[in-house]
Amino acid sequence: MKKHRCTVCDWIYDPAVGDPQAEIAPGTPFEELPEDWRCPLCGVGVEMFEEEAE
């Protein structure tokens, strides 16, 4: 599973970790995040994230 970076604040969503603050379980791919999920640092939506190069 690939990591995704917020283009506003550079926070990285790592599917191996998930987002404990938002109750997103480890192992959740970015593509399966709820539509209303927000970056925990700056609050932007999933549309402001881009896939990280490996």
mmCIF entry with sequence, helices, sheets and N, C-alpha, C, O atoms, coordinates in Angstrom:
data_MODEL
# 
_entry.id   MODEL 
# 
_entity.id                         1 
_entity.type                       polymer 
_entity.pdbx_number_of_molecules   1 
# 
_entity_poly.entity_id                      1 
_entity_poly.type                           'polypeptide(L)' 
_entity_poly.nstd_linkage                   no 
_entity_poly.nstd_monomer                   no 
_entity_poly.pdbx_seq_one_letter_code       MKKHRCTVCDWIYDPAVGDPQAEIAPGTPFEELPEDWRCPLCGVGVEMFEEEAE 
_entity_poly.pdbx_seq_one_letter_code_can   MKKHRCTVCDWIYDPAVGDPQAEIAPGTPFEELPEDWRCPLCGVGVEMFEEEAE 
_entity_poly.pdbx_strand_id                 A 
# 
loop_
_entity_poly_seq.entity_id 
_entity_poly_seq.num 
_entity_poly_seq.mon_id 
_entity_poly_seq.hetero 
1 1  MET n 
1 2  LYS n 
1 3  LYS n 
1 4  HIS n 
1 5  ARG n 
1 6  CYS n 
1 7  THR n 
1 8  VAL n 
1 9  CYS n 
1 10 ASP n 
1 11 TRP n 
1 12 ILE n 
1 13 TYR n 
1 14 ASP n 
1 15 PRO n 
1 16 ALA n 
1 17 VAL n 
1 18 GLY n 
1 19 ASP n 
1 20 PRO n 
1 21 GLN n 
1 22 ALA n 
1 23 GLU n 
1 24 ILE n 
1 25 ALA n 
1 26 PRO n 
1 27 GLY n 
1 28 THR n 
1 29 PRO n 
1 30 PHE n 
1 31 GLU n 
1 32 GLU n 
1 33 LEU n 
1 34 PRO n 
1 35 GLU n 
1 36 ASP n 
1 37 TRP n 
1 38 ARG n 
1 39 CYS n 
1 40 PRO n 
1 41 LEU n 
1 42 CYS n 
1 43 GLY n 
1 44 VAL n 
1 45 GLY n 
1 46 VAL n 
1 47 GLU n 
1 48 MET n 
1 49 PHE n 
1 50 GLU n 
1 51 GLU n 
1 52 GLU n 
1 53 ALA n 
1 54 GLU n 
# 
_struct_asym.id          A 
_struct_asym.entity_id   1 
# 
loop_
_struct_conf.conf_type_id 
_struct_conf.id 
_struct_conf.pdbx_PDB_helix_id 
_struct_conf.beg_label_comp_id 
_struct_conf.beg_label_asym_id 
_struct_conf.beg_label_seq_id 
_struct_conf.pdbx_beg_PDB_ins_code 
_struct_conf.end_label_comp_id 
_struct_conf.end_label_asym_id 
_struct_conf.end_label_seq_id 
_struct_conf.pdbx_end_PDB_ins_code 
_struct_conf.beg_auth_comp_id 
_struct_conf.beg_auth_asym_id 
_struct_conf.beg_auth_seq_id 
_struct_conf.end_auth_comp_id 
_struct_conf.end_auth_asym_id 
_struct_conf.end_auth_seq_id 
_struct_conf.pdbx_PDB_helix_class 
_struct_conf.details 
_struct_conf.pdbx_PDB_helix_length 
HELX_P HELX_P1 AA1 PRO A 20 ? ALA A 22 ? PRO A 20 ALA A 22 5 ? 3 
HELX_P HELX_P2 AA2 PHE A 30 ? GLU A 32 ? PHE A 30 GLU A 32 5 ? 3 
HELX_P HELX_P3 AA3 VAL A 46 ? MET A 48 ? VAL A 46 MET A 48 5 ? 3 
# 
_struct_conf_type.id          HELX_P 
_struct_conf_type.criteria    ? 
_struct_conf_type.reference   ? 
# 
_struct_sheet.id               AA1 
_struct_sheet.type             ? 
_struct_sheet.number_strands   3 
_struct_sheet.details          ? 
# 
loop_
_struct_sheet_order.sheet_id 
_struct_sheet_order.range_id_1 
_struct_sheet_order.range_id_2 
_struct_sheet_order.offset 
_struct_sheet_order.sense 
AA1 1 2 ? anti-parallel 
AA1 2 3 ? anti-parallel 
# 
loop_
_struct_sheet_range.sheet_id 
_struct_sheet_range.id 
_struct_sheet_range.beg_label_comp_id 
_struct_sheet_range.beg_label_asym_id 
_struct_sheet_range.beg_label_seq_id 
_struct_sheet_range.pdbx_beg_PDB_ins_code 
_struct_sheet_range.end_label_comp_id 
_struct_sheet_range.end_label_asym_id 
_struct_sheet_range.end_label_seq_id 
_struct_sheet_range.pdbx_end_PDB_ins_code 
_struct_sheet_range.beg_auth_comp_id 
_struct_sheet_range.beg_auth_asym_id 
_struct_sheet_range.beg_auth_seq_id 
_struct_sheet_range.end_auth_comp_id 
_struct_sheet_range.end_auth_asym_id 
_struct_sheet_range.end_auth_seq_id 
AA1 1 ILE A 12 ? TYR A 13 ? ILE A 12 TYR A 13 
AA1 2 HIS A 4  ? CYS A 6  ? HIS A 4  CYS A 6  
AA1 3 PHE A 49 ? GLU A 51 ? PHE A 49 GLU A 51 
# 
loop_
_atom_site.group_PDB 
_atom_site.id 
_atom_site.type_symbol 
_atom_site.label_atom_id 
_atom_site.label_alt_id 
_atom_site.label_comp_id 
_atom_site.label_asym_id 
_atom_site.label_entity_id 
_atom_site.label_seq_id 
_atom_site.pdbx_PDB_ins_code 
_atom_site.Cartn_x 
_atom_site.Cartn_y 
_atom_site.Cartn_z 
_atom_site.occupancy 
_atom_site.B_iso_or_equiv 
_atom_site.pdbx_formal_charge 
_atom_site.auth_seq_id 
_atom_site.auth_comp_id 
_atom_site.auth_asym_id 
_atom_site.auth_atom_id 
_atom_site.pdbx_PDB_model_num 
ATOM 1   N N  . MET A 1 1  ? 0.839   -1.183 0.000  1.00 0.00 ? 1  MET A N  1 
ATOM 2   C CA . MET A 1 1  ? 0.000   0.000  0.000  1.00 0.00 ? 1  MET A CA 1 
ATOM 3   C C  . MET A 1 1  ? 0.884   1.246  0.000  1.00 0.00 ? 1  MET A C  1 
ATOM 4   O O  . MET A 1 1  ? 1.884   1.322  0.714  1.00 0.00 ? 1  MET A O  1 
ATOM 5   N N  . LYS A 1 2  ? 0.493   2.205  -0.808 1.00 0.00 ? 2  LYS A N  1 
ATOM 6   C CA . LYS A 1 2  ? 1.307   3.402  -0.975 1.00 0.00 ? 2  LYS A CA 1 
ATOM 7   C C  . LYS A 1 2  ? 0.918   4.501  0.007  1.00 0.00 ? 2  LYS A C  1 
ATOM 8   O O  . LYS A 1 2  ? -0.235  4.619  0.422  1.00 0.00 ? 2  LYS A O  1 
ATOM 9   N N  . LYS A 1 3  ? 1.916   5.296  0.360  1.00 0.00 ? 3  LYS A N  1 
ATOM 10  C CA . LYS A 1 3  ? 1.703   6.452  1.212  1.00 0.00 ? 3  LYS A CA 1 
ATOM 11  C C  . LYS A 1 3  ? 1.226   7.621  0.350  1.00 0.00 ? 3  LYS A C  1 
ATOM 12  O O  . LYS A 1 3  ? 1.500   7.673  -0.849 1.00 0.00 ? 3  LYS A O  1 
ATOM 13  N N  . HIS A 1 4  ? 0.517   8.547  0.970  1.00 0.00 ? 4  HIS A N  1 
ATOM 14  C CA . HIS A 1 4  ? 0.047   9.749  0.293  1.00 0.00 ? 4  HIS A CA 1 
ATOM 15  C C  . HIS A 1 4  ? 0.450   10.973 1.108  1.00 0.00 ? 4  HIS A C  1 
ATOM 16  O O  . HIS A 1 4  ? 0.401   10.958 2.338  1.00 0.00 ? 4  HIS A O  1 
ATOM 17  N N  . ARG A 1 5  ? 0.851   12.033 0.405  1.00 0.00 ? 5  ARG A N  1 
ATOM 18  C CA . ARG A 1 5  ? 1.322   13.260 1.050  1.00 0.00 ? 5  ARG A CA 1 
ATOM 19  C C  . ARG A 1 5  ? 0.326   14.386 0.842  1.00 0.00 ? 5  ARG A C  1 
ATOM 20  O O  . ARG A 1 5  ? -0.184  14.587 -0.260 1.00 0.00 ? 5  ARG A O  1 
ATOM 21  N N  . CYS A 1 6  ? 0.058   15.119 1.915  1.00 0.00 ? 6  CYS A N  1 
ATOM 22  C CA . CYS A 1 6  ? -0.787  16.310 1.829  1.00 0.00 ? 6  CYS A CA 1 
ATOM 23  C C  . CYS A 1 6  ? 0.001   17.395 1.100  1.00 0.00 ? 6  CYS A C  1 
ATOM 24  O O  . CYS A 1 6  ? 1.125   17.714 1.487  1.00 0.00 ? 6  CYS A O  1 
ATOM 25  N N  . THR A 1 7  ? -0.581  17.960 0.053  1.00 0.00 ? 7  THR A N  1 
ATOM 26  C CA . THR A 1 7  ? 0.114   18.976 -0.738 1.00 0.00 ? 7  THR A CA 1 
ATOM 27  C C  . THR A 1 7  ? 0.109   20.342 -0.051 1.00 0.00 ? 7  THR A C  1 
ATOM 28  O O  . THR A 1 7  ? 0.777   21.268 -0.510 1.00 0.00 ? 7  THR A O  1 
ATOM 29  N N  . VAL A 1 8  ? -0.634  20.470 1.036  1.00 0.00 ? 8  VAL A N  1 
ATOM 30  C CA . VAL A 1 8  ? -0.689  21.741 1.768  1.00 0.00 ? 8  VAL A CA 1 
ATOM 31  C C  . VAL A 1 8  ? 0.350   21.771 2.885  1.00 0.00 ? 8  VAL A C  1 
ATOM 32  O O  . VAL A 1 8  ? 1.115   22.729 2.993  1.00 0.00 ? 8  VAL A O  1 
ATOM 33  N N  . CYS A 1 9  ? 0.383   20.720 3.724  1.00 0.00 ? 9  CYS A N  1 
ATOM 34  C CA . CYS A 1 9  ? 1.256   20.752 4.908  1.00 0.00 ? 9  CYS A CA 1 
ATOM 35  C C  . CYS A 1 9  ? 2.329   19.665 4.913  1.00 0.00 ? 9  CYS A C  1 
ATOM 36  O O  . CYS A 1 9  ? 3.153   19.618 5.826  1.00 0.00 ? 9  CYS A O  1 
ATOM 37  N N  . ASP A 1 10 ? 2.328   18.788 3.902  1.00 0.00 ? 10 ASP A N  1 
ATOM 38  C CA . ASP A 1 10 ? 3.305   17.701 3.771  1.00 0.00 ? 10 ASP A CA 1 
ATOM 39  C C  . ASP A 1 10 ? 3.133   16.550 4.761  1.00 0.00 ? 10 ASP A C  1 
ATOM 40  O O  . ASP A 1 10 ? 4.030   15.717 4.889  1.00 0.00 ? 10 ASP A O  1 
ATOM 41  N N  . TRP A 1 11 ? 2.001   16.485 5.464  1.00 0.00 ? 11 TRP A N  1 
ATOM 42  C CA . TRP A 1 11 ? 1.748   15.336 6.347  1.00 0.00 ? 11 TRP A CA 1 
ATOM 43  C C  . TRP A 1 11 ? 1.598   14.096 5.477  1.00 0.00 ? 11 TRP A C  1 
ATOM 44  O O  . TRP A 1 11 ? 1.011   14.159 4.397  1.00 0.00 ? 11 TRP A O  1 
ATOM 45  N N  . ILE A 1 12 ? 2.124   12.980 5.941  1.00 0.00 ? 12 ILE A N  1 
ATOM 46  C CA . ILE A 1 12 ? 2.087   11.723 5.189  1.00 0.00 ? 12 ILE A CA 1 
ATOM 47  C C  . ILE A 1 12 ? 1.055   10.773 5.798  1.00 0.00 ? 12 ILE A C  1 
ATOM 48  O O  . ILE A 1 12 ? 1.097   10.470 6.990  1.00 0.00 ? 12 ILE A O  1 
ATOM 49  N N  . TYR A 1 13 ? 0.121   10.308 4.949  1.00 0.00 ? 13 TYR A N  1 
ATOM 50  C CA . TYR A 1 13 ? -0.779  9.241  5.373  1.00 0.00 ? 13 TYR A CA 1 
ATOM 51  C C  . TYR A 1 13 ? -0.080  7.924  5.064  1.00 0.00 ? 13 TYR A C  1 
ATOM 52  O O  . TYR A 1 13 ? 0.204   7.616  3.907  1.00 0.00 ? 13 TYR A O  1 
ATOM 53  N N  . ASP A 1 14 ? 0.192   7.159  6.102  1.00 0.00 ? 14 ASP A N  1 
ATOM 54  C CA . ASP A 1 14 ? 0.830   5.851  5.968  1.00 0.00 ? 14 ASP A CA 1 
ATOM 55  C C  . ASP A 1 14 ? -0.217  4.794  6.293  1.00 0.00 ? 14 ASP A C  1 
ATOM 56  O O  . ASP A 1 14 ? -0.650  4.689  7.440  1.00 0.00 ? 14 ASP A O  1 
ATOM 57  N N  . PRO A 1 15 ? -0.632  4.005  5.295  1.00 0.00 ? 15 PRO A N  1 
ATOM 58  C CA . PRO A 1 15 ? -1.667  3.008  5.549  1.00 0.00 ? 15 PRO A CA 1 
ATOM 59  C C  . PRO A 1 15 ? -1.272  1.968  6.597  1.00 0.00 ? 15 PRO A C  1 
ATOM 60  O O  . PRO A 1 15 ? -2.146  1.368  7.222  1.00 0.00 ? 15 PRO A O  1 
ATOM 61  N N  . ALA A 1 16 ? 0.012   1.746  6.797  1.00 0.00 ? 16 ALA A N  1 
ATOM 62  C CA . ALA A 1 16 ? 0.454   0.792  7.820  1.00 0.00 ? 16 ALA A CA 1 
ATOM 63  C C  . ALA A 1 16 ? 0.114   1.303  9.218  1.00 0.00 ? 16 ALA A C  1 
ATOM 64  O O  . ALA A 1 16 ? -0.037  0.518  10.154 1.00 0.00 ? 16 ALA A O  1 
ATOM 65  N N  . VAL A 1 17 ? -0.007  2.627  9.352  1.00 0.00 ? 17 VAL A N  1 
ATOM 66  C CA . VAL A 1 17 ? -0.309  3.251  10.640 1.00 0.00 ? 17 VAL A CA 1 
ATOM 67  C C  . VAL A 1 17 ? -1.783  3.628  10.743 1.00 0.00 ? 17 VAL A C  1 
ATOM 68  O O  . VAL A 1 17 ? -2.374  3.547  11.819 1.00 0.00 ? 17 VAL A O  1 
ATOM 69  N N  . GLY A 1 18 ? -2.378  4.042  9.621  1.00 0.00 ? 18 GLY A N  1 
ATOM 70  C CA . GLY A 1 18 ? -3.748  4.544  9.638  1.00 0.00 ? 18 GLY A CA 1 
ATOM 71  C C  . GLY A 1 18 ? -3.778  5.948  10.234 1.00 0.00 ? 18 GLY A C  1 
ATOM 72  O O  . GLY A 1 18 ? -2.791  6.679  10.152 1.00 0.00 ? 18 GLY A O  1 
ATOM 73  N N  . ASP A 1 19 ? -4.897  6.323  10.829 1.00 0.00 ? 19 ASP A N  1 
ATOM 74  C CA . ASP A 1 19 ? -5.043  7.612  11.502 1.00 0.00 ? 19 ASP A CA 1 
ATOM 75  C C  . ASP A 1 19 ? -5.805  7.373  12.803 1.00 0.00 ? 19 ASP A C  1 
ATOM 76  O O  . ASP A 1 19 ? -7.032  7.470  12.837 1.00 0.00 ? 19 ASP A O  1 
ATOM 77  N N  . PRO A 1 20 ? -5.069  7.058  13.879 1.00 0.00 ? 20 PRO A N  1 
ATOM 78  C CA . PRO A 1 20 ? -5.728  6.726  15.144 1.00 0.00 ? 20 PRO A CA 1 
ATOM 79  C C  . PRO A 1 20 ? -6.668  7.827  15.652 1.00 0.00 ? 20 PRO A C  1 
ATOM 80  O O  . PRO A 1 20 ? -7.700  7.525  16.252 1.00 0.00 ? 20 PRO A O  1 
ATOM 81  N N  . GLN A 1 21 ? -6.323  9.091  15.419 1.00 0.00 ? 21 GLN A N  1 
ATOM 82  C CA . GLN A 1 21 ? -7.179  10.194 15.882 1.00 0.00 ? 21 GLN A CA 1 
ATOM 83  C C  . GLN A 1 21 ? -8.568  10.130 15.243 1.00 0.00 ? 21 GLN A C  1 
ATOM 84  O O  . GLN A 1 21 ? -9.566  10.464 15.881 1.00 0.00 ? 21 GLN A O  1 
ATOM 85  N N  . ALA A 1 22 ? -8.625  9.704  13.992 1.00 0.00 ? 22 ALA A N  1 
ATOM 86  C CA . ALA A 1 22 ? -9.894  9.626  13.259 1.00 0.00 ? 22 ALA A CA 1 
ATOM 87  C C  . ALA A 1 22 ? -10.470 8.206  13.276 1.00 0.00 ? 22 ALA A C  1 
ATOM 88  O O  . ALA A 1 22 ? -11.426 7.913  12.558 1.00 0.00 ? 22 ALA A O  1 
ATOM 89  N N  . GLU A 1 23 ? -9.889  7.333  14.090 1.00 0.00 ? 23 GLU A N  1 
ATOM 90  C CA . GLU A 1 23 ? -10.319 5.944  14.205 1.00 0.00 ? 23 GLU A CA 1 
ATOM 91  C C  . GLU A 1 23 ? -10.219 5.194  12.874 1.00 0.00 ? 23 GLU A C  1 
ATOM 92  O O  . GLU A 1 23 ? -11.060 4.353  12.557 1.00 0.00 ? 23 GLU A O  1 
ATOM 93  N N  . ILE A 1 24 ? -9.169  5.515  12.100 1.00 0.00 ? 24 ILE A N  1 
ATOM 94  C CA . ILE A 1 24 ? -8.873  4.789  10.866 1.00 0.00 ? 24 ILE A CA 1 
ATOM 95  C C  . ILE A 1 24 ? -7.851  3.716  11.229 1.00 0.00 ? 24 ILE A C  1 
ATOM 96  O O  . ILE A 1 24 ? -6.737  4.024  11.653 1.00 0.00 ? 24 ILE A O  1 
ATOM 97  N N  . ALA A 1 25 ? -8.238  2.465  11.060 1.00 0.00 ? 25 ALA A N  1 
ATOM 98  C CA . ALA A 1 25 ? -7.415  1.341  11.491 1.00 0.00 ? 25 ALA A CA 1 
ATOM 99  C C  . ALA A 1 25 ? -6.156  1.187  10.641 1.00 0.00 ? 25 ALA A C  1 
ATOM 100 O O  . ALA A 1 25 ? -6.163  1.488  9.447  1.00 0.00 ? 25 ALA A O  1 
ATOM 101 N N  . PRO A 1 26 ? -5.064  0.711  11.271 1.00 0.00 ? 26 PRO A N  1 
ATOM 102 C CA . PRO A 1 26 ? -3.877  0.358  10.490 1.00 0.00 ? 26 PRO A CA 1 
ATOM 103 C C  . PRO A 1 26 ? -4.263  -0.641 9.404  1.00 0.00 ? 26 PRO A C  1 
ATOM 104 O O  . PRO A 1 26 ? -5.104  -1.513 9.622  1.00 0.00 ? 26 PRO A O  1 
ATOM 105 N N  . GLY A 1 27 ? -3.647  -0.508 8.245  1.00 0.00 ? 27 GLY A N  1 
ATOM 106 C CA . GLY A 1 27 ? -3.955  -1.393 7.129  1.00 0.00 ? 27 GLY A CA 1 
ATOM 107 C C  . GLY A 1 27 ? -5.014  -0.835 6.190  1.00 0.00 ? 27 GLY A C  1 
ATOM 108 O O  . GLY A 1 27 ? -5.351  -1.475 5.194  1.00 0.00 ? 27 GLY A O  1 
ATOM 109 N N  . THR A 1 28 ? -5.548  0.356  6.491  1.00 0.00 ? 28 THR A N  1 
ATOM 110 C CA . THR A 1 28 ? -6.571  0.965  5.640  1.00 0.00 ? 28 THR A CA 1 
ATOM 111 C C  . THR A 1 28 ? -5.912  1.702  4.470  1.00 0.00 ? 28 THR A C  1 
ATOM 112 O O  . THR A 1 28 ? -5.202  2.683  4.692  1.00 0.00 ? 28 THR A O  1 
ATOM 113 N N  . PRO A 1 29 ? -6.129  1.254  3.237  1.00 0.00 ? 29 PRO A N  1 
ATOM 114 C CA . PRO A 1 29 ? -5.546  1.952  2.091  1.00 0.00 ? 29 PRO A CA 1 
ATOM 115 C C  . PRO A 1 29 ? -6.142  3.356  1.951  1.00 0.00 ? 29 PRO A C  1 
ATOM 116 O O  . PRO A 1 29 ? -7.281  3.600  2.348  1.00 0.00 ? 29 PRO A O  1 
ATOM 117 N N  . PHE A 1 30 ? -5.371  4.253  1.393  1.00 0.00 ? 30 PHE A N  1 
ATOM 118 C CA . PHE A 1 30 ? -5.832  5.635  1.201  1.00 0.00 ? 30 PHE A CA 1 
ATOM 119 C C  . PHE A 1 30 ? -7.144  5.670  0.421  1.00 0.00 ? 30 PHE A C  1 
ATOM 120 O O  . PHE A 1 30 ? -8.031  6.468  0.724  1.00 0.00 ? 30 PHE A O  1 
ATOM 121 N N  . GLU A 1 31 ? -7.263  4.811  -0.572 1.00 0.00 ? 31 GLU A N  1 
ATOM 122 C CA . GLU A 1 31 ? -8.451  4.770  -1.417 1.00 0.00 ? 31 GLU A CA 1 
ATOM 123 C C  . GLU A 1 31 ? -9.714  4.395  -0.654 1.00 0.00 ? 31 GLU A C  1 
ATOM 124 O O  . GLU A 1 31 ? -10.820 4.642  -1.136 1.00 0.00 ? 31 GLU A O  1 
ATOM 125 N N  . GLU A 1 32 ? -9.570  3.806  0.518  1.00 0.00 ? 32 GLU A N  1 
ATOM 126 C CA . GLU A 1 32 ? -10.728 3.384  1.304  1.00 0.00 ? 32 GLU A CA 1 
ATOM 127 C C  . GLU A 1 32 ? -11.063 4.356  2.443  1.00 0.00 ? 32 GLU A C  1 
ATOM 128 O O  . GLU A 1 32 ? -11.951 4.079  3.250  1.00 0.00 ? 32 GLU A O  1 
ATOM 129 N N  . LEU A 1 33 ? -10.361 5.485  2.509  1.00 0.00 ? 33 LEU A N  1 
ATOM 130 C CA . LEU A 1 33 ? -10.690 6.479  3.534  1.00 0.00 ? 33 LEU A CA 1 
ATOM 131 C C  . LEU A 1 33 ? -12.074 7.058  3.247  1.00 0.00 ? 33 LEU A C  1 
ATOM 132 O O  . LEU A 1 33 ? -12.457 7.192  2.085  1.00 0.00 ? 33 LEU A O  1 
ATOM 133 N N  . PRO A 1 34 ? -12.828 7.402  4.293  1.00 0.00 ? 34 PRO A N  1 
ATOM 134 C CA . PRO A 1 34 ? -14.142 8.019  4.062  1.00 0.00 ? 34 PRO A CA 1 
ATOM 135 C C  . PRO A 1 34 ? -13.986 9.339  3.303  1.00 0.00 ? 34 PRO A C  1 
ATOM 136 O O  . PRO A 1 34 ? -12.973 10.023 3.444  1.00 0.00 ? 34 PRO A O  1 
ATOM 137 N N  . GLU A 1 35 ? -14.989 9.691  2.502  1.00 0.00 ? 35 GLU A N  1 
ATOM 138 C CA . GLU A 1 35 ? -14.938 10.927 1.715  1.00 0.00 ? 35 GLU A CA 1 
ATOM 139 C C  . GLU A 1 35 ? -14.778 12.165 2.583  1.00 0.00 ? 35 GLU A C  1 
ATOM 140 O O  . GLU A 1 35 ? -14.217 13.169 2.143  1.00 0.00 ? 35 GLU A O  1 
ATOM 141 N N  . ASP A 1 36 ? -15.270 12.097 3.813  1.00 0.00 ? 36 ASP A N  1 
ATOM 142 C CA . ASP A 1 36 ? -15.202 13.270 4.692  1.00 0.00 ? 36 ASP A CA 1 
ATOM 143 C C  . ASP A 1 36 ? -13.956 13.273 5.591  1.00 0.00 ? 36 ASP A C  1 
ATOM 144 O O  . ASP A 1 36 ? -13.838 14.113 6.484  1.00 0.00 ? 36 ASP A O  1 
ATOM 145 N N  . TRP A 1 37 ? -13.030 12.334 5.355  1.00 0.00 ? 37 TRP A N  1 
ATOM 146 C CA . TRP A 1 37 ? -11.793 12.311 6.132  1.00 0.00 ? 37 TRP A CA 1 
ATOM 147 C C  . TRP A 1 37 ? -10.980 13.561 5.835  1.00 0.00 ? 37 TRP A C  1 
ATOM 148 O O  . TRP A 1 37 ? -10.956 14.029 4.697  1.00 0.00 ? 37 TRP A O  1 
ATOM 149 N N  . ARG A 1 38 ? -10.318 14.100 6.839  1.00 0.00 ? 38 ARG A N  1 
ATOM 150 C CA . ARG A 1 38 ? -9.521  15.315 6.707  1.00 0.00 ? 38 ARG A CA 1 
ATOM 151 C C  . ARG A 1 38 ? -8.101  15.083 7.215  1.00 0.00 ? 38 ARG A C  1 
ATOM 152 O O  . ARG A 1 38 ? -7.869  14.255 8.096  1.00 0.00 ? 38 ARG A O  1 
ATOM 153 N N  . CYS A 1 39 ? -7.162  15.825 6.646  1.00 0.00 ? 39 CYS A N  1 
ATOM 154 C CA . CYS A 1 39 ? -5.782  15.786 7.116  1.00 0.00 ? 39 CYS A CA 1 
ATOM 155 C C  . CYS A 1 39 ? -5.764  16.187 8.590  1.00 0.00 ? 39 CYS A C  1 
ATOM 156 O O  . CYS A 1 39 ? -6.318  17.224 8.954  1.00 0.00 ? 39 CYS A O  1 
ATOM 157 N N  . PRO A 1 40 ? -5.135  15.379 9.439  1.00 0.00 ? 40 PRO A N  1 
ATOM 158 C CA . PRO A 1 40 ? -5.131  15.687 10.865 1.00 0.00 ? 40 PRO A CA 1 
ATOM 159 C C  . PRO A 1 40 ? -4.309  16.929 11.224 1.00 0.00 ? 40 PRO A C  1 
ATOM 160 O O  . PRO A 1 40 ? -4.467  17.475 12.316 1.00 0.00 ? 40 PRO A O  1 
ATOM 161 N N  . LEU A 1 41 ? -3.443  17.377 10.328 1.00 0.00 ? 41 LEU A N  1 
ATOM 162 C CA . LEU A 1 41 ? -2.636  18.572 10.616 1.00 0.00 ? 41 LEU A CA 1 
ATOM 163 C C  . LEU A 1 41 ? -3.292  19.859 10.151 1.00 0.00 ? 41 LEU A C  1 
ATOM 164 O O  . LEU A 1 41 ? -3.378  20.822 10.913 1.00 0.00 ? 41 LEU A O  1 
ATOM 165 N N  . CYS A 1 42 ? -3.759  19.886 8.901  1.00 0.00 ? 42 CYS A N  1 
ATOM 166 C CA . CYS A 1 42 ? -4.259  21.154 8.363  1.00 0.00 ? 42 CYS A CA 1 
ATOM 167 C C  . CYS A 1 42 ? -5.739  21.139 7.995  1.00 0.00 ? 42 CYS A C  1 
ATOM 168 O O  . CYS A 1 42 ? -6.312  22.193 7.718  1.00 0.00 ? 42 CYS A O  1 
ATOM 169 N N  . GLY A 1 43 ? -6.366  19.968 7.987  1.00 0.00 ? 43 GLY A N  1 
ATOM 170 C CA . GLY A 1 43 ? -7.813  19.895 7.789  1.00 0.00 ? 43 GLY A CA 1 
ATOM 171 C C  . GLY A 1 43 ? -8.313  19.832 6.353  1.00 0.00 ? 43 GLY A C  1 
ATOM 172 O O  . GLY A 1 43 ? -9.523  19.880 6.134  1.00 0.00 ? 43 GLY A O  1 
ATOM 173 N N  . VAL A 1 44 ? -7.422  19.727 5.364  1.00 0.00 ? 44 VAL A N  1 
ATOM 174 C CA . VAL A 1 44 ? -7.897  19.631 3.984  1.00 0.00 ? 44 VAL A CA 1 
ATOM 175 C C  . VAL A 1 44 ? -8.377  18.217 3.685  1.00 0.00 ? 44 VAL A C  1 
ATOM 176 O O  . VAL A 1 44 ? -8.041  17.276 4.404  1.00 0.00 ? 44 VAL A O  1 
ATOM 177 N N  . GLY A 1 45 ? -9.164  18.071 2.620  1.00 0.00 ? 45 GLY A N  1 
ATOM 178 C CA . GLY A 1 45 ? -9.728  16.778 2.255  1.00 0.00 ? 45 GLY A CA 1 
ATOM 179 C C  . GLY A 1 45 ? -8.799  15.918 1.422  1.00 0.00 ? 45 GLY A C  1 
ATOM 180 O O  . GLY A 1 45 ? -7.690  16.323 1.074  1.00 0.00 ? 45 GLY A O  1 
ATOM 181 N N  . VAL A 1 46 ? -9.274  14.724 1.109  1.00 0.00 ? 46 VAL A N  1 
ATOM 182 C CA . VAL A 1 46 ? -8.479  13.738 0.377  1.00 0.00 ? 46 VAL A CA 1 
ATOM 183 C C  . VAL A 1 46 ? -8.052  14.228 -1.004 1.00 0.00 ? 46 VAL A C  1 
ATOM 184 O O  . VAL A 1 46 ? -7.052  13.760 -1.548 1.00 0.00 ? 46 VAL A O  1 
ATOM 185 N N  . GLU A 1 47 ? -8.809  15.169 -1.571 1.00 0.00 ? 47 GLU A N  1 
ATOM 186 C CA . GLU A 1 47 ? -8.464  15.669 -2.898 1.00 0.00 ? 47 GLU A CA 1 
ATOM 187 C C  . GLU A 1 47 ? -7.152  16.455 -2.930 1.00 0.00 ? 47 GLU A C  1 
ATOM 188 O O  . GLU A 1 47 ? -6.601  16.711 -4.001 1.00 0.00 ? 47 GLU A O  1 
ATOM 189 N N  . MET A 1 48 ? -6.655  16.837 -1.750 1.00 0.00 ? 48 MET A N  1 
ATOM 190 C CA . MET A 1 48 ? -5.409  17.609 -1.658 1.00 0.00 ? 48 MET A CA 1 
ATOM 191 C C  . MET A 1 48 ? -4.195  16.719 -1.376 1.00 0.00 ? 48 MET A C  1 
ATOM 192 O O  . MET A 1 48 ? -3.123  17.226 -1.044 1.00 0.00 ? 48 MET A O  1 
ATOM 193 N N  . PHE A 1 49 ? -4.353  15.407 -1.503 1.00 0.00 ? 49 PHE A N  1 
ATOM 194 C CA . PHE A 1 49 ? -3.247  14.464 -1.289 1.00 0.00 ? 49 PHE A CA 1 
ATOM 195 C C  . PHE A 1 49 ? -2.779  13.911 -2.619 1.00 0.00 ? 49 PHE A C  1 
ATOM 196 O O  . PHE A 1 49 ? -3.557  13.765 -3.562 1.00 0.00 ? 49 PHE A O  1 
ATOM 197 N N  . GLU A 1 50 ? -1.488  13.607 -2.676 1.00 0.00 ? 50 GLU A N  1 
ATOM 198 C CA . GLU A 1 50 ? -0.949  12.940 -3.853 1.00 0.00 ? 50 GLU A CA 1 
ATOM 199 C C  . GLU A 1 50 ? -0.132  11.740 -3.429 1.00 0.00 ? 50 GLU A C  1 
ATOM 200 O O  . GLU A 1 50 ? 0.445   11.711 -2.343 1.00 0.00 ? 50 GLU A O  1 
ATOM 201 N N  . GLU A 1 51 ? -0.093  10.747 -4.309 1.00 0.00 ? 51 GLU A N  1 
ATOM 202 C CA . GLU A 1 51 ? 0.631   9.509  -4.033 1.00 0.00 ? 51 GLU A CA 1 
ATOM 203 C C  . GLU A 1 51 ? 2.121   9.777  -3.962 1.00 0.00 ? 51 GLU A C  1 
ATOM 204 O O  . GLU A 1 51 ? 2.672   10.499 -4.793 1.00 0.00 ? 51 GLU A O  1 
ATOM 205 N N  . GLU A 1 52 ? 2.766   9.198  -2.974 1.00 0.00 ? 52 GLU A N  1 
ATOM 206 C CA . GLU A 1 52 ? 4.214   9.334  -2.824 1.00 0.00 ? 52 GLU A CA 1 
ATOM 207 C C  . GLU A 1 52 ? 4.921   8.377  -3.777 1.00 0.00 ? 52 GLU A C  1 
ATOM 208 O O  . GLU A 1 52 ? 4.489   7.240  -3.966 1.00 0.00 ? 52 GLU A O  1 
ATOM 209 N N  . ALA A 1 53 ? 5.994   8.841  -4.365 1.00 0.00 ? 53 ALA A N  1 
ATOM 210 C CA . ALA A 1 53 ? 6.819   7.970  -5.197 1.00 0.00 ? 53 ALA A CA 1 
ATOM 211 C C  . ALA A 1 53 ? 7.562   6.996  -4.308 1.00 0.00 ? 53 ALA A C  1 
ATOM 212 O O  . ALA A 1 53 ? 7.939   7.333  -3.186 1.00 0.00 ? 53 ALA A O  1 
ATOM 213 N N  . GLU A 1 54 ? 7.773   5.801  -4.802 1.00 0.00 ? 54 GLU A N  1 
ATOM 214 C CA . GLU A 1 54 ? 8.465   4.806  -3.981 1.00 0.00 ? 54 GLU A CA 1 
ATOM 215 C C  . GLU A 1 54 ? 9.946   4.990  -4.028 1.00 0.00 ? 54 GLU A C  1 
ATOM 216 O O  . GLU A 1 54 ? 10.682  4.236  -3.392 1.00 0.00 ? 54 GLU A O  1 
# 
